[in-house]
């Protein structure tokens, strides 16, 4: 129970920011970006705490790793093929507008897409978030792809027999 309170104390700082709450409306991996961020942040929190790392910076960095909206991408003129490499910089810019960041948190945001983007994580906390993001993304992709496949297959089957 104590860990849950610590996590939500960290989380509360972010949820007070309107732009951050907008992430709930952004589709991401079959769910929404805020849910994705929370999954990554929770996994990062528990892993970093278990590894006796700076779990506050690790969790905060995870909370900001995908802090961008569709409007941010449009404003920057980002094409989808460039999305993977540019969104960490946009997330960092947004994060710096609303929050005070330390070097670990900045590194987490900028390197969470390694090895897709250049620049290896410089801190263990960054590696934890990078790993957590890959695991959560993999889970989300297959969870929602499977549900969509079952739904579409069911419709096709019903039409075939009906």
Protein Blocks (a to p, Z undefined) as FASTA:
>chain_A
ZZmmmmmmmmmmmmmpmklmmmmmpcgehiafklmmmmmmmmmmmmmmmnopafklmmmm
mmmmmgccfklmmmnopafklmmmmmmmmmmmmmmmmpccdfklmmmmmmmmpckbgcia
fbfklmmmmmmmmmmmmmmmmmmmmmmmmmmmmmmmmmmmZZ
